[in-house]
Amino acid sequence: MLEKIEAWSFRIFGRTAPSFLRNVVEFKQYLERAKIKIYPETYVSLMFFVALLTLPITLLSLMILYLYMFIPMIFLIPIPLYVMIGFMLIPLSKAGDRSANLEREVPFVAAYISVMASGGIAPYTSFKRLSQVELLPTMKGEAREIVKDVEIFGIDPLTAMQKAARGSPLDTYQDLLSGYASTVVIGGDVKHFLERKAEDIFKLRALRVKAVAERLGMLLESFIIVMVMMSLCFYILFTVEQLYSSGVSSLSGMILYTYVFTPMLSIVFVYLAHSMQPRTPVVEMLPYKVFGVCSVIAMVLFIFLTQIVCFSDLQTVVAITLLVATVPAAVIHNRLSTRKASIEKGVNNFLRDLTESRKTGLSPEKCIESLAKQEYGEFSKELRKISSEISWGIPVRKVIINFVKRVRSWMTQIVMFLLVETIDVGGGTIAMTESLAKFSNLTQEVEKEKKMTCRPYIIMPYFATILLVVTTIMMLGFSDMTGQITGTGKKGISEEVKTLFIISTMIHSYLIGIVAGKISEESVSAGFKHAVILVLIALLAAKFVPLFVNFGKVAS
């Protein structure tokens, strides 16, 4: 069907497309970098054809606007222009996604090629093996393109790599491939080039991670400023409207703001953080599954406490509901993240000790068996299991691949995959294991730098929550006293309205915790623990602040 549409569009606009490509936008490079396999002329013709199909919507919008003066229809008039802009942005978006995925995997690819080269394995052979690796999905596709050019089209490996470099949207990957090809042509030291280039890529990755962490810190600051200041402004407006009106419109506005607008705003900031952060193929879904189950239980508990038990303290009921839904997931995430960090640190120390053990002349298998007696945190249990399976005669590759499938850390999976490749392909020579240990240590340093950069920002949500809750409570007290003094209303602000305001601050505190966890630790589930603590802070502040702040009473 799509091929027929492309044929019709090219038949209609085939003569117009070349002039558009010459004078307006040259799509060829963008399409190549986005890996959209279509001729630029056909793509432009398809863009014009789809825009032409939307022209009746423009005409209908003009008629409705002219006859009925329905102003919102003015936004539908330029819909063909929207279509053309969309067609122009699609290659840029796909190229950006491809570049981000490559940026995540290229440091490990460079380390892999360098480690293999130290054992005498040619980079093309490394790419051939990478075309079968599931742990690096983006690089798997790139390597398959190189292998296809060599094996099917008969292009020599250097030319195929240069072609892949020209079509890549990531400058680091371009430099790696083109630099290797140039080094081979001029007869330079390939091993030295690959080793130095891998180190440079890791250093560049560290700089980019630090820059991303700083941008994420600014994003968190912006979110907190918007959430706190905007909430306070709306609270003041709602309070004033509650004092000088019947309260129906103010309460509906409060409900819409709390349960519709702020969750949408939080989703936008979570999406922005997600687009800025490096993503890994391995995502731990257990905390989200636990959260989903506990949310159902929390809703049942909320109905039980409010409808059956008729518990009068709605603030406490809402807090209990949020805690029941979130605490188990927060505990699960904390355990999984602690175990993941311990395993990553243990693997790094294990590779360091493995390198020293290899220098004594022991085989990789004997080194693993001797190091199984050492302590490497959570990795010790896995290492003892690996050692036992090797002693039973199971091949090293099968044993380590089984461990890679069990562990839920992408960094650990990559490092252990590189280890099994060095043993399987190059025999696990001292030079290869030493190079692998060095790159594993560089990876750990990059992750540590990222955590150290993000850590100072995590205290901000706590101050923001305290400021939001305390200021809201004090504002309600002063407004209540003002209403009584001026005679507005019989009793100032009612307790039901005050409860609605406090619940709103709890919901906002909860959302602040979720977004803070996503921005600081790259995971929404990491925000569960912050959300729990912030809800408790909001509840305690709502209970104890009125006891210490006396707003005064007006004599009746």
C-alpha positions in Angstrom: 0.0 0.0 0.0 2.8 2.4 1.0 4.7 1.6 -2.2 1.6 2.5 -4.3 1.2 5.8 -2.5 4.9 6.6 -3.1 4.5 5.7 -6.8 1.4 8.0 -7.1 3.1 10.8 -5.3 6.2 10.6 -7.4 4.1 10.5 -10.6 2.4 13.8 -9.6 5.2 15.7 -7.9 8.3 14.0 -9.4 9.3 17.0 -11.4 8.8 19.5 -8.6 10.9 17.5 -6.0 14.4 18.1 -7.5 14.0 21.9 -7.5 12.7 21.7 -3.9 15.8 19.7 -2.9 18.1 22.1 -4.6 16.6 25.4 -3.3 14.9 24.6 0.0 16.1 21.5 1.9 18.6 18.8 1.0 17.1 15.6 2.5 19.7 13.1 1.3 22.1 13.5 4.3 19.2 13.6 6.8 17.6 10.5 5.4 20.9 8.6 5.4 21.6 9.5 9.0 18.1 8.6 10.1 18.4 5.3 8.1 15.2 6.0 6.2 15.6 3.9 3.1 13.9 6.1 0.5 15.0 8.3 -2.3 15.0 12.0 -1.4 12.9 12.8 -4.5 10.3 10.2 -3.5 10.2 11.5 0.1 9.6 15.1 -1.0 6.9 13.9 -3.4 5.2 11.9 -0.6 5.3 15.0 1.6 3.6 17.1 -1.1 1.0 14.4 -1.8 0.1 14.0 1.9 -0.1 17.8 2.2 -2.4 17.9 -0.8 -4.7 15.3 0.8 -5.1 17.6 3.8 -6.1 20.6 1.7 -9.9 19.9 2.0 -9.5 20.4 5.8 -8.1 23.8 5.1 -11.0 24.7 2.8 -13.6 23.4 5.3 -12.0 25.4 8.1 -12.1 28.6 6.0 -15.8 28.1 5.3 -16.7 27.5 9.0 -14.6 30.4 10.0 -16.3 32.7 7.4 -19.9 31.5 8.1 -19.9 30.9 11.8 -16.9 33.0 13.0 -15.7 30.0 15.0 -12.2 31.3 15.9 -10.5 28.0 16.9 -10.8 26.8 13.3 -8.1 29.3 12.4 -5.6 26.7 13.8 -6.7 24.1 11.2 -6.2 26.4 8.2 -2.4 25.8 7.9 -2.6 22.0 8.3 -0.8 21.3 5.0 2.1 23.4 6.4 2.0 21.3 9.6 2.3 18.2 7.5 5.3 19.5 5.6 7.0 20.6 8.8 6.3 17.1 10.2 7.9 15.5 7.2 11.0 17.7 7.7 11.3 17.0 11.4 10.9 13.2 11.1 14.4 12.5 9.7 15.9 14.9 12.3 14.1 13.2 15.1 15.1 9.7 14.0 18.7 10.8 13.4 18.7 12.3 17.0 17.4 9.0 18.5 20.0 7.0 16.5 22.7 9.4 17.7 21.6 9.1 21.3 21.6 5.3 21.2 25.0 5.2 19.5 26.4 7.6 22.1 25.3 5.2 24.8 27.0 2.2 23.2 30.1 3.6 21.4 32.3 3.7 24.5 31.9 0.0 25.1 32.3 -0.7 21.4 35.5 1.2 21.3 36.6 -0.7 24.4 35.7 -4.0 22.8 37.5 -3.3 19.6 40.6 -2.1 21.5 40.6 -5.2 23.8 40.2 -7.5 20.8 43.0 -5.7 18.9 45.4 -6.1 21.9 44.9 -9.9 21.3 45.6 -9.6 17.6 41.9 -9.6 16.4 41.2 -7.3 13.5 38.5 -4.6 14.0 36.4 -6.0 11.1 36.3 -9.4 12.9 35.2 -7.5 16.0 32.4 -5.8 14.0 31.4 -9.2 12.6 31.0 -10.6 16.1 29.2 -7.4 17.2 26.6 -8.0 14.5 25.4 -11.0 16.7 25.4 -9.2 20.1 22.0 -8.5 21.6 23.4 -6.4 24.4 24.2 -3.6 22.0 21.1 -3.4 19.8 22.0 -0.2 18.0 25.5 -1.2 17.3 24.3 -4.6 16.2 22.4 -2.9 13.3 25.4 -0.7 12.5 27.8 -3.7 12.4 25.3 -5.6 10.2 25.4 -2.8 7.6 29.2 -3.0 7.5 29.2 -6.8 7.2 26.5 -6.6 4.5 28.6 -4.2 2.5 31.7 -6.5 2.7 30.1 -10.0 2.5 27.3 -9.2 -0.1 28.4 -6.2 -2.1 32.1 -7.0 -2.1 33.4 -3.7 -0.6 36.6 -4.0 1.2 36.4 -3.5 5.1 38.1 -0.1 5.2 35.8 1.4 2.5 32.8 -0.1 4.3 33.8 1.5 7.6 34.4 4.8 5.9 30.9 4.6 4.3 29.4 3.8 7.7 31.2 6.8 9.2 29.8 9.1 6.6 26.3 7.9 7.3 26.5 8.1 11.0 24.9 11.0 13.0 27.4 10.7 15.9 30.7 12.5 15.5 32.5 10.1 18.0 31.6 7.1 16.0 32.6 8.8 12.8 36.1 9.6 14.2 36.5 6.1 15.5 35.9 4.5 12.1 37.5 7.1 9.8 40.5 7.3 12.2 41.0 3.6 12.1 40.8 3.5 8.3 43.3 6.4 8.0 45.7 4.7 10.5 45.7 1.5 8.4 46.2 3.4 5.2 49.2 5.3 6.4 50.7 2.3 8.2 50.3 3.6 11.8 50.1 1.7 15.0 46.5 0.4 15.0 46.6 -1.0 18.5 47.9 2.3 20.0 45.3 4.3 18.0 42.4 2.1 19.2 43.5 2.2 22.8 44.0 5.9 22.8 40.8 6.5 21.0 38.8 4.4 23.4 40.3 6.3 26.3 39.4 9.6 24.6 35.8 8.4 24.1 35.5 7.5 27.8 36.8 10.9 28.8 34.5 12.6 26.4 31.6 10.5 27.8 32.6 11.7 31.3 32.5 15.3 30.2 29.1 14.8 28.5 27.7 13.0 31.5 28.8 15.9 33.7 27.2 18.4 31.3 24.0 16.4 31.2 24.0 16.2 35.0 24.3 20.0 35.2 21.4 20.5 32.8 19.3 18.0 34.8 20.1 20.1 37.9 18.8 23.2 36.1 15.7 21.2 35.0 15.0 20.1 38.6 15.4 23.7 39.8 13.0 24.9 37.1 10.4 22.2 38.0 10.6 23.1 41.7 10.3 26.8 41.1 7.4 26.3 38.8 5.6 23.8 41.0 6.1 25.8 44.3 5.6 29.3 43.0 2.7 28.4 40.8 1.0 26.4 43.5 1.3 29.3 46.0 -0.1 31.8 43.5 -3.0 29.5 42.7 -3.6 28.8 46.4 -3.8 32.6 47.1 -6.3 33.1 44.2 -8.4 30.1 45.4 -8.3 31.4 49.0 -9.4 34.9 48.0 -12.1 33.5 45.8 -13.3 31.2 48.6 -13.6 34.3 50.9 -15.5 36.4 48.5 -17.7 33.9 46.7 -19.9 30.8 47.3 -16.8 28.7 46.8 -18.1 26.4 44.1 -15.9 27.7 41.3 -12.8 27.9 43.5 -13.2 24.3 44.7 -13.6 23.0 41.1 -10.6 25.0 40.1 -8.6 23.6 42.9 -9.6 20.1 42.0 -8.7 20.6 38.3 -5.3 22.2 39.3 -4.4 19.4 41.7 -5.5 16.3 39.8 -5.2 17.3 36.2 -2.8 20.2 35.6 0.0 19.4 38.0 0.2 15.7 37.0 0.4 16.8 33.4 3.1 19.2 34.2 5.0 16.5 36.1 4.7 14.2 33.1 6.2 16.9 30.8 9.2 17.3 33.1 9.6 13.5 33.4 9.6 13.3 29.6 12.2 16.2 29.3 14.4 14.4 31.8 14.0 11.1 30.0 15.0 12.7 26.7 18.1 14.2 28.2 19.4 11.2 30.1 21.3 8.2 28.7 19.0 5.2 28.3 20.0 1.5 28.8 18.3 -1.5 27.1 17.8 -3.1 30.6 15.0 -1.7 32.6 13.9 -3.2 36.0 10.1 -3.5 35.9 9.5 -5.2 39.2 9.1 -1.9 41.2 6.5 -0.7 38.7 4.6 -4.0 38.9 4.6 -3.9 42.7 3.4 -0.3 42.5 0.5 -1.2 40.2 -0.6 -4.0 42.6 -0.2 -1.9 45.7 -2.1 1.0 44.0 -5.2 -1.2 43.7 -4.9 -2.3 47.3 -4.5 1.4 48.3 -7.7 2.4 46.5 -9.6 -0.4 48.2 -8.2 0.7 51.5 -9.2 4.4 50.8 -12.8 3.3 50.0 -12.9 1.2 53.2 -11.6 4.0 55.4 -13.8 6.7 54.0 -17.1 4.8 53.2 -17.2 1.9 55.7 -15.2 3.1 58.7 -16.1 6.7 58.0 -12.7 7.9 59.2 -13.0 11.7 59.6 -9.4 12.7 59.2 -9.2 12.8 55.3 -5.7 14.2 55.3 -4.4 11.1 57.1 -6.4 8.8 54.9 -4.9 10.3 51.8 -1.4 10.0 53.2 -2.0 6.4 54.2 -3.3 5.6 50.7 -0.2 7.2 49.1 2.1 5.4 51.5 0.5 2.0 51.0 0.7 2.4 47.2 4.3 3.5 47.2 6.3 2.1 50.2 6.6 -1.5 48.9 7.7 -0.3 45.5 10.2 2.0 47.1 11.6 -0.8 49.3 11.9 -3.1 46.2 13.7 -0.4 44.2 16.1 0.3 47.0 17.1 -3.3 47.4 17.5 -3.8 43.6 19.5 -0.6 43.2 21.7 -1.5 46.2 22.4 -5.0 44.8 23.0 -3.6 41.3 25.6 -1.0 42.7 27.3 -3.7 44.8 27.6 -6.1 41.8 29.0 -3.4 39.5 31.6 -2.5 42.1 32.4 -6.1 42.8 32.9 -6.9 39.1 35.2 -3.9 38.7 37.4 -5.2 41.7 37.2 -8.7 40.4 38.6 -7.7 37.0 41.4 -5.8 38.7 42.4 -8.9 40.7 41.9 -11.2 37.7 44.5 -9.1 35.8 47.0 -9.6 38.7 46.3 -13.3 38.9 46.9 -13.8 35.2 50.4 -12.3 35.6 51.2 -15.3 37.8 50.7 -17.6 34.8 47.4 -19.2 35.9 44.8 -19.9 33.2 41.6 -17.7 33.3 39.6 -20.6 34.6 42.0 -21.2 37.5 42.2 -17.5 38.3 38.4 -17.4 38.6 38.4 -20.4 40.9 41.1 -18.9 43.1 39.3 -15.5 43.3 36.0 -17.1 44.2 37.3 -17.1 47.8 37.6 -13.3 47.9 34.9 -10.9 49.0 33.3 -8.8 46.3 30.0 -7.8 47.9 26.9 -9.1 46.2 29.0 -10.4 43.3 30.7 -12.9 45.6 27.7 -15.3 45.5 27.5 -15.1 41.7 31.3 -15.6 41.4 31.2 -18.7 43.6 28.4 -20.1 41.5 30.5 -19.3 38.3 33.5 -21.0 39.8 31.5 -24.1 40.8 30.0 -24.5 37.3 33.5 -24.1 35.7 34.9 -26.8 38.1 32.1 -29.1 36.9 33.4 -28.8 33.3 30.9 -26.4 31.9 32.5 -24.1 29.3 33.4 -20.7 30.6 31.5 -18.9 27.9 28.2 -20.7 28.7 28.7 -20.1 32.5 29.4 -16.3 32.1 26.6 -15.9 29.5 24.2 -17.5 32.0 25.3 -15.0 34.6 24.8 -12.2 32.1 21.2 -13.3 31.6 20.6 -13.4 35.3 21.9 -10.0 36.3 19.9 -6.9 35.7 22.7 -4.4 35.3 23.6 -3.4 31.7 27.0 -2.2 32.7 27.8 -5.6 34.4 26.4 -7.4 31.3 28.6 -5.5 29.0 31.8 -5.9 31.1 31.2 -9.7 31.6 30.5 -10.0 27.9 33.8 -8.4 27.1 35.5 -10.8 29.6 34.0 -13.9 27.9 35.0 -12.5 24.5 38.6 -12.0 25.6 38.7 -15.5 26.9 36.9 -17.1 24.0 38.6 -15.3 21.2 42.0 -14.2 22.4 42.6 -16.7 25.2 42.3 -14.1 27.9 45.9 -12.8 27.6 47.4 -10.5 30.2 47.3 -7.6 27.8 43.6 -8.2 27.0 42.5 -8.6 30.6 44.5 -5.6 31.7 43.0 -3.5 29.0 39.5 -4.7 30.0 40.1 -3.9 33.7 41.2 -0.4 32.7 38.1 0.3 30.7 35.9 -1.2 33.4 37.5 1.2 35.9 36.9 4.1 33.5 33.2 3.1 33.3 33.0 3.1 37.1 34.6 6.5 37.3 32.1 8.0 34.9 29.2 6.6 36.9 30.7 7.9 40.1 31.2 11.3 38.6 27.6 11.4 37.4 26.2 10.5 40.9 28.5 13.1 42.6 27.3 15.8 40.3 23.6 15.0 40.8 23.8 14.5 44.6 23.7 18.1 45.7 20.4 18.7 43.8 18.4 16.1 45.7 18.1 18.2 48.8 16.1 20.8 47.0 12.8 19.0 46.8 12.7 18.6 50.6 13.2 22.3 51.2 10.6 23.0 48.5 8.0 20.7 50.2 8.5 22.3 53.6 8.2 25.7 52.1 5.1 24.8 50.1 3.2 23.1 53.0 4.2 25.6 55.8 3.4 28.6 53.6 0.1 27.2 52.6 -0.9 26.4 56.2 0.1 29.9 57.3 -1.8 31.5 54.4 -4.9 29.6 55.3 -4.6 30.7 58.9 -4.2 34.4 58.1 -7.0 34.2 55.5 -9.3 32.6 58.0 -8.5 35.3 60.5 -8.9 38.0 57.9 -12.3 36.7 56.9 -13.5 36.7 60.4 -12.2 40.3 61.1 -13.8 41.7 57.9 -17.0 39.8 58.4 -16.6 37.9 55.1 -18.5 34.6 55.7 -19.8 33.3 59.0 -16.8 31.3 60.0 -14.1 32.4 57.5 -12.6 29.4 55.6 -14.3 26.1 56.4 -12.4 23.0 57.6 -13.4 21.1 54.5 -11.7 23.7 52.3 -8.6 23.7 54.5 -8.5 19.9 54.2 -8.7 20.2 50.4 -5.8 22.6 50.4 -3.7 20.3 52.6 -4.4 17.3 50.5 -3.4 19.3 47.4 -0.1 20.1 49.0 0.4 16.4 49.7 -0.3 15.5 46.1 2.1 18.1 44.9 4.8 16.9 47.3 4.3 13.4 46.1 4.7 14.5 42.4 7.8 16.5 43.4 9.4 13.4 44.8 8.6 11.3 41.7 10.1 13.9 39.3 13.1 14.5 41.6 13.9 10.8 41.6 13.6 10.6 37.8 15.9 13.6 37.3 18.5 12.7 39.9 18.7 8.9 39.5 17.4 8.3 35.9 14.4 6.3 37.1 10.8 7.1 38.0 10.9 4.2 40.5 13.8 6.0 42.2 11.4 8.8 43.1 9.2 6.4 45.1 11.3 6.8 48.2 11.5 10.6 47.9 7.7 10.7 47.4 7.1 8.7 50.6 9.4 10.9 52.7 7.9 14.1 51.2 4.3 12.9 51.9 5.3 12.2 55.5 6.8 15.6 55.8 3.7 17.2 54.4 1.5 15.3 56.8 3.6 16.1 59.8 3.8 19.7 58.9 0.0 19.9 58.4 -0.5 18.4 61.9 2.2 20.3 63.9 2.6 23.7 62.3 -0.8 25.0 63.5 0.2 24.0 67.0 3.2 26.3 67.0 1.7 29.2 65.0 -1.0 31.2 66.7 -3.1 33.2 64.2 -5.2 34.7 66.9 -9.0 34.4 67.5 -11.7 37.0 66.9 -14.3 37.5 69.6 -17.8 36.8 68.5 
